[in-house]
C-alpha cells in the first residue's frame, strides 16, 4: 500500500527578541498570516491526514496550532528529535513511524526537510520557503523502507508567489 507523506516547513519566525534561543523563537506576523493561508488552501487534503508529528520548537508548535484552528491536520504528537536540521536524523524518525499509519504529516525545519525531499524524490528543489507544504507519494509498504528515489513529488505549495 503506498504511503502519503506531507512535509510542512514551519512558518516565518521572529527575530525580534534576541535573548531567546532558537528553540523558543515564536512566529512573526508574516508567519501567522502564511500559516492561516496555507491551512485554508490545503484544508481538504490535510484533513485526511491520520496523524501529524511536530517539532517541539515554539515556531513549529505555533504553526501547527494555526493549521489546526483552521481545521487542517489531526491529532498531533510533539517529538523532540524533529527539532533537527539534519535530513538523516529526520529520516530515522520517519522510518520509525508505525506502519498502521498510511498518511502522515511532519512539521519541521530546514534544511532537513529540503534535503530529505530531494533525496526521497531525486528531484532538485531550488528553494523551500517557510510554510511550504509538500506532499510525497511513497511507493513503499512500510515507513522503514523510505529510501532514495522511493517517492514522487505530488504537491509543492508555497504561501508567497514569486516576484516577477
Backbone as JSON, one array per atom type, in Angstrom:
{
  "sequence": "XXXXXXXXXXXXXXXXXXXXXXXXXXXXXXXXXXXXXXXXXXXXXXXXXXXXXXXXXXXXXXXXXXXXXXXXXXXXXXXXXXXXXXXXXXXXXXXXXXXXXXXXXXXXXXXXXXXXXXXXXXXXXXXXXXXXXXXXXXXXXXXXXXXXXXXXXXXXXXXXXXXX",
  "N": [[0.85, -1.19, 0.0], [0.71, 2.12, -0.96], [2.19, 5.05, 0.55], [1.44, 8.22, 2.0], [3.15, 11.14, 2.46], [3.26, 14.1, 4.07], [5.06, 17.04, 4.23], [5.81, 19.81, 6.08], [7.15, 22.93, 6.3], [7.89, 24.98, 9.06], [6.24, 28.13, 9.68], [7.24, 31.58, 9.02], [9.55, 32.81, 11.32], [10.1, 34.96, 14.19], [12.66, 37.32, 14.86], [12.77, 39.24, 16.72], [13.23, 39.25, 19.52], [16.18, 38.87, 20.68], [17.19, 37.6, 22.88], [16.07, 35.15, 23.15], [16.57, 31.64, 22.78], [17.15, 29.57, 19.86], [15.24, 27.49, 19.79], [13.09, 28.57, 21.14], [12.05, 30.66, 19.64], [9.29, 32.57, 18.47], [6.51, 32.77, 16.09], [6.59, 35.2, 13.47], [4.55, 38.04, 12.51], [4.07, 37.86, 9.76], [4.46, 35.14, 9.43], [2.29, 34.06, 10.85], [0.17, 34.92, 9.22], [0.8, 33.56, 6.84], [0.64, 30.85, 7.66], [-2.09, 30.6, 8.3], [-3.18, 31.09, 5.76], [-2.09, 28.96, 4.23], [-3.14, 26.75, 5.57], [-5.89, 27.03, 5.08], [-5.84, 26.86, 2.29], [-5.1, 24.22, 1.84], [-6.88, 22.72, 3.24], [-8.82, 20.65, 2.69], [-7.25, 18.47, 1.8], [-5.36, 18.12, 3.89], [-6.95, 17.53, 6.03], [-7.39, 14.89, 5.8], [-5.21, 13.56, 6.75], [-3.78, 11.15, 8.9], [-2.21, 11.33, 11.23], [-0.23, 13.87, 12.73], [3.13, 14.73, 13.12], [5.22, 16.71, 15.03], [7.8, 19.13, 15.43], [9.28, 20.22, 18.52], [9.9, 22.88, 18.74], [9.04, 26.27, 19.39], [8.08, 27.88, 17.22], [7.32, 25.94, 15.38], [5.32, 24.54, 16.78], [3.47, 26.64, 17.07], [2.83, 27.1, 14.38], [1.59, 24.66, 13.73], [-0.62, 24.84, 15.5], [-2.06, 26.94, 14.34], [-2.75, 25.81, 11.84], [-4.38, 23.77, 12.8], [-6.43, 25.25, 14.02], [-7.75, 26.15, 11.81], [-8.89, 23.88, 10.96], [-7.38, 22.05, 9.64], [-5.13, 19.32, 9.68], [-4.74, 16.65, 11.96], [-4.94, 14.92, 15.15], [-1.98, 15.32, 17.01], [1.48, 14.7, 17.58], [4.13, 15.72, 19.52], [7.55, 15.69, 18.97], [10.72, 15.65, 20.27], [13.08, 14.88, 18.76], [12.43, 15.81, 16.21], [13.09, 18.42, 16.14], [15.31, 19.24, 14.37], [17.94, 19.86, 12.03], [19.02, 18.22, 10.3], [18.86, 16.03, 7.67], [19.22, 13.25, 7.69], [18.77, 12.53, 10.35], [16.08, 13.26, 10.51], [15.03, 11.45, 8.65], [15.51, 8.99, 10.01], [13.65, 9.25, 12.11], [11.25, 9.25, 10.65], [11.32, 6.7, 9.55], [10.71, 5.2, 11.71], [8.03, 5.42, 12.16], [4.84, 4.13, 12.99], [3.57, 1.41, 11.08], [0.86, 1.13, 10.76], [-0.16, 3.57, 10.18], [-0.88, 5.32, 7.27], [-1.0, 7.76, 6.01], [0.6, 10.59, 6.78], [1.68, 13.65, 8.4], [4.45, 15.8, 8.76], [5.81, 18.33, 10.62], [8.32, 20.57, 10.5], [11.74, 21.59, 10.14], [14.12, 23.41, 8.11], [17.51, 22.91, 7.01], [16.7, 20.26, 6.83], [14.16, 19.24, 5.9], [14.1, 20.1, 3.21], [16.43, 18.86, 2.1], [15.79, 16.18, 2.57], [13.48, 15.81, 1.0], [14.57, 16.14, -1.56], [16.3, 13.91, -1.61], [14.53, 11.73, -1.25], [12.94, 11.94, -3.53], [14.62, 12.37, -5.71], [14.62, 14.68, -7.09], [15.55, 18.08, -7.82], [15.18, 20.8, -5.75], [14.95, 24.15, -5.82], [14.45, 26.14, -3.86], [13.07, 26.12, -0.61], [10.7, 27.66, 0.84], [9.64, 29.23, 3.97], [6.82, 27.84, 5.59], [6.11, 26.23, 3.47], [4.28, 23.64, 1.85], [4.39, 20.27, 1.24], [3.64, 17.37, -0.57], [4.37, 14.01, -0.67], [4.2, 11.09, -2.57], [4.73, 7.92, -1.68], [6.14, 4.99, -2.74], [6.08, 2.52, -1.08], [5.92, -0.22, 1.23], [6.22, -0.05, 3.9], [7.06, 2.3, 6.45], [9.66, 2.09, 7.29], [10.98, 1.44, 5.01], [11.58, 3.73, 3.62], [13.59, 5.35, 1.28], [16.22, 6.43, -0.97], [14.95, 7.96, -3.89], [12.34, 6.8, -3.67], [9.96, 8.02, -3.78], [7.55, 10.31, -5.22], [7.07, 13.73, -6.08], [4.12, 15.01, -5.31], [2.78, 17.32, -4.67], [3.65, 20.69, -4.32], [3.64, 23.49, -2.57], [3.61, 26.95, -1.91], [3.39, 29.8, 0.26], [3.8, 32.45, -0.57], [3.73, 34.01, -3.71], [6.16, 33.86, -6.31], [8.1, 36.78, -7.0], [7.82, 38.82, -9.91]],
  "CA": [[0.0, 0.0, 0.0], [1.52, 3.35, -0.98], [2.09, 5.92, 1.73], [1.41, 9.66, 1.72], [3.96, 11.88, 3.42], [3.17, 15.56, 3.98], [6.14, 17.72, 4.94], [5.47, 21.23, 6.2], [8.16, 23.73, 6.97], [7.25, 25.96, 9.94], [6.07, 29.47, 9.12], [8.3, 32.57, 9.29], [9.73, 33.1, 12.75], [10.51, 36.31, 14.57], [13.98, 37.53, 15.45], [12.65, 40.47, 17.5], [13.79, 39.08, 20.86], [17.45, 38.15, 20.51], [17.53, 36.86, 24.1], [15.5, 33.8, 23.05], [17.37, 30.7, 22.0], [16.5, 29.2, 18.61], [14.1, 26.62, 20.06], [11.99, 29.36, 21.72], [11.59, 31.75, 18.78], [7.89, 32.47, 18.04], [6.21, 33.2, 14.73], [6.43, 36.61, 13.12], [3.2, 38.31, 11.99], [4.04, 37.3, 8.4], [4.32, 33.7, 9.58], [0.9, 33.78, 11.24], [-0.65, 35.09, 8.02], [1.11, 32.47, 5.9], [0.12, 29.58, 8.18], [-3.54, 30.61, 8.1], [-3.43, 31.0, 4.32], [-1.77, 27.61, 3.75], [-4.1, 25.82, 6.18], [-7.13, 27.15, 4.33], [-5.61, 26.41, 0.92], [-4.95, 22.76, 1.79], [-7.77, 22.17, 4.26], [-9.44, 19.38, 2.28], [-6.25, 17.4, 1.76], [-4.71, 17.91, 5.19], [-7.91, 16.97, 6.98], [-7.36, 13.44, 5.6], [-4.01, 13.03, 7.39], [-4.1, 10.35, 10.09], [-1.52, 11.88, 12.4], [0.83, 14.85, 12.46], [4.27, 14.72, 14.03], [5.67, 18.1, 15.02], [8.95, 19.57, 16.22], [8.93, 20.87, 19.78], [10.24, 24.3, 18.69], [7.87, 27.14, 19.53], [7.57, 28.31, 15.91], [6.66, 24.78, 14.76], [4.08, 24.3, 17.53], [2.52, 27.7, 16.72], [2.38, 26.84, 13.01], [0.63, 23.57, 13.84], [-1.83, 25.34, 16.15], [-2.81, 27.73, 13.36], [-3.34, 24.86, 10.9], [-5.47, 23.07, 13.47], [-7.53, 26.2, 14.22], [-8.48, 26.25, 10.54], [-9.48, 22.57, 10.69], [-6.43, 21.19, 8.95], [-4.25, 18.48, 10.5], [-5.42, 15.92, 13.03], [-4.19, 14.71, 16.38], [-0.56, 15.53, 16.77], [2.45, 14.25, 18.56], [5.34, 16.52, 19.5], [8.73, 14.86, 19.14], [11.98, 16.4, 20.39], [14.03, 14.65, 17.67], [12.07, 16.54, 14.99], [13.79, 19.7, 16.17], [16.58, 18.9, 13.74], [18.25, 20.48, 10.74], [19.75, 17.14, 9.63], [17.93, 15.17, 6.94], [19.39, 11.84, 8.09], [18.06, 12.4, 11.63], [14.65, 13.3, 10.18], [14.73, 10.17, 8.01], [15.43, 7.95, 11.05], [12.37, 9.41, 12.8], [10.17, 8.82, 9.76], [11.4, 5.24, 9.38], [10.19, 4.58, 12.94], [6.58, 5.66, 12.24], [4.08, 2.86, 12.95], [3.07, 1.09, 9.75], [-0.6, 1.24, 10.71], [-0.45, 4.9, 9.62], [-0.5, 5.37, 5.85], [-0.91, 9.16, 5.57], [1.07, 11.38, 7.92], [2.3, 14.95, 8.16], [5.56, 16.15, 9.64], [6.03, 19.77, 10.64], [9.68, 20.71, 11.0], [12.71, 22.64, 9.86], [15.1, 23.33, 7.04], [17.5, 22.28, 5.69], [16.36, 18.84, 6.9], [13.04, 18.91, 5.02], [14.54, 20.34, 1.83], [17.37, 17.82, 1.68], [15.1, 14.91, 2.58], [12.62, 15.76, -0.18], [15.42, 15.88, -2.73], [16.82, 12.54, -1.54], [13.44, 10.77, -1.44], [12.36, 12.08, -4.87], [15.62, 12.5, -6.76], [14.41, 15.96, -7.77], [16.21, 19.25, -7.26], [14.28, 21.88, -5.36], [15.81, 25.32, -5.69], [14.22, 26.82, -2.59], [11.92, 25.66, 0.17], [10.39, 28.79, 1.73], [8.89, 28.96, 5.19], [5.42, 27.46, 5.47], [5.87, 25.41, 2.29], [3.57, 22.39, 2.08], [4.82, 19.3, 0.24], [3.07, 16.02, -0.45], [5.1, 12.97, -1.37], [3.59, 9.77, -2.74], [5.83, 6.99, -1.44], [5.84, 3.64, -3.2], [6.7, 1.65, -0.09], [4.96, -0.97, 2.04], [6.5, 0.23, 5.3], [7.83, 3.53, 6.64], [11.08, 1.74, 7.43], [11.53, 1.28, 3.67], [11.9, 5.02, 2.99], [14.94, 5.33, 0.74], [16.39, 7.37, -2.07], [14.11, 7.8, -5.08], [11.17, 5.95, -3.42], [8.76, 8.86, -3.74], [7.47, 11.39, -6.2], [6.53, 14.99, -5.58], [2.73, 15.13, -5.76], [2.34, 18.69, -4.44], [4.63, 21.64, -3.76], [2.85, 24.71, -2.45], [4.21, 27.98, -1.08], [2.45, 30.86, 0.63], [4.02, 33.65, -1.38], [4.04, 33.79, -5.12], [7.42, 34.5, -6.66], [8.02, 38.12, -7.59], [8.21, 38.79, -11.33]],
  "C": [[0.89, 1.25, 0.0], [1.24, 4.22, 0.25], [2.17, 7.37, 1.28], [2.17, 10.37, 2.84], [3.84, 13.37, 3.13], [4.31, 16.14, 4.8], [5.83, 19.21, 4.91], [6.6, 21.92, 6.93], [7.43, 24.77, 7.83], [7.17, 27.32, 9.25], [7.19, 30.4, 9.6], [8.35, 32.91, 10.78], [10.24, 34.52, 12.96], [11.91, 36.29, 15.18], [13.97, 38.77, 16.34], [13.31, 40.39, 18.87], [15.05, 38.23, 20.77], [17.89, 37.41, 21.76], [16.99, 35.43, 24.07], [16.46, 32.89, 22.3], [16.52, 30.24, 20.81], [15.22, 28.39, 18.85], [12.88, 27.41, 20.53], [11.44, 30.45, 20.8], [10.15, 31.54, 18.31], [7.73, 32.85, 16.56], [6.19, 34.72, 14.62], [5.0, 36.8, 12.59], [3.04, 37.74, 10.58], [3.85, 35.78, 8.44], [2.9, 33.29, 9.96], [-0.01, 33.88, 10.02], [-0.44, 33.94, 7.03], [0.53, 31.14, 6.37], [-1.4, 29.51, 8.01], [-3.9, 30.42, 6.63], [-3.21, 29.57, 3.82], [-2.74, 26.57, 4.34], [-5.41, 25.85, 5.41], [-6.98, 26.6, 2.91], [-5.62, 24.89, 0.83], [-5.84, 22.04, 2.81], [-8.32, 20.8, 3.88], [-8.44, 18.23, 2.32], [-5.69, 17.09, 3.14], [-5.67, 17.36, 6.24], [-7.99, 15.45, 6.85], [-6.16, 12.76, 6.28], [-4.4, 12.3, 8.68], [-3.45, 10.89, 11.36], [-0.44, 12.84, 11.92], [1.89, 14.71, 13.55], [4.95, 16.07, 13.9], [6.91, 18.29, 15.89], [8.45, 20.25, 17.5], [9.32, 22.36, 19.81], [8.97, 25.14, 18.72], [7.27, 27.51, 18.18], [6.86, 27.16, 15.19], [5.32, 24.51, 15.46], [3.04, 25.38, 17.21], [1.98, 27.53, 15.3], [1.32, 25.75, 13.03], [-0.68, 24.05, 14.44], [-2.69, 26.14, 15.18], [-3.46, 26.84, 12.31], [-4.54, 24.18, 11.55], [-6.66, 23.99, 13.74], [-8.37, 26.35, 12.96], [-9.15, 24.92, 10.18], [-8.58, 21.62, 9.94], [-5.54, 20.5, 9.99], [-4.94, 17.93, 11.74], [-4.64, 15.93, 14.34], [-2.7, 14.77, 16.08], [0.27, 15.01, 17.93], [3.69, 15.11, 18.41], [6.53, 15.63, 19.81], [9.98, 15.72, 19.18], [12.94, 16.14, 19.23], [13.66, 15.34, 16.35], [12.58, 17.97, 15.0], [15.22, 19.41, 15.68], [16.71, 19.64, 12.42], [18.95, 19.48, 9.84], [18.76, 16.18, 8.97], [18.05, 13.71, 7.33], [18.69, 11.58, 9.43], [16.56, 12.4, 11.4], [14.22, 11.97, 9.55], [14.6, 9.06, 9.05], [14.11, 8.03, 11.82], [11.21, 8.93, 11.94], [10.16, 7.3, 9.6], [10.86, 4.5, 10.61], [8.68, 4.78, 13.11], [5.86, 4.31, 12.18], [3.45, 2.64, 11.57], [1.55, 1.11, 9.63], [-1.03, 2.57, 10.11], [0.0, 4.92, 8.16], [-0.42, 6.79, 5.29], [-0.6, 10.02, 6.79], [1.57, 12.73, 7.45], [3.41, 15.13, 9.19], [5.79, 17.64, 9.5], [7.38, 20.02, 11.29], [10.45, 21.84, 10.36], [13.56, 22.35, 8.62], [16.49, 23.41, 7.66], [17.07, 20.82, 5.69], [15.25, 18.47, 5.92], [13.47, 19.02, 3.56], [15.41, 19.19, 1.33], [16.71, 16.44, 1.65], [14.2, 14.77, 1.36], [13.45, 15.47, -1.42], [15.92, 14.44, -2.75], [15.73, 11.52, -1.83], [12.9, 10.78, -2.87], [13.38, 12.05, -6.0], [15.48, 13.79, -7.55], [15.16, 17.07, -7.06], [15.16, 20.31, -6.96], [15.15, 23.09, -5.07], [15.67, 25.97, -4.33], [12.99, 26.23, -1.92], [11.6, 26.75, 1.19], [9.67, 28.34, 3.0], [7.43, 28.73, 4.84], [5.08, 26.72, 4.16], [5.18, 24.12, 2.71], [3.91, 21.46, 0.92], [4.09, 17.99, 0.5], [3.91, 15.09, -1.3], [4.25, 11.7, -1.42], [4.74, 8.79, -2.68], [5.4, 5.59, -1.82], [6.56, 2.63, -2.32], [5.6, 0.95, 0.7], [5.08, -0.64, 3.52], [7.29, 1.52, 5.4], [9.32, 3.24, 6.77], [11.76, 1.58, 6.08], [11.8, 2.61, 2.96], [13.36, 5.01, 2.55], [15.04, 6.29, -0.44], [15.55, 6.96, -3.27], [12.91, 6.87, -4.88], [9.87, 6.73, -3.52], [8.73, 9.81, -4.93], [6.73, 12.57, -5.58], [5.14, 15.18, -6.16], [2.21, 16.55, -5.62], [3.48, 19.49, -3.82], [3.94, 22.99, -3.75], [3.54, 25.69, -1.5], [3.2, 29.1, -0.85], [2.57, 32.09, -0.25], [4.3, 33.27, -2.81], [5.37, 34.48, -5.42], [7.2, 35.88, -7.29], [8.49, 38.04, -9.04], [9.11, 39.96, -11.65]]
}
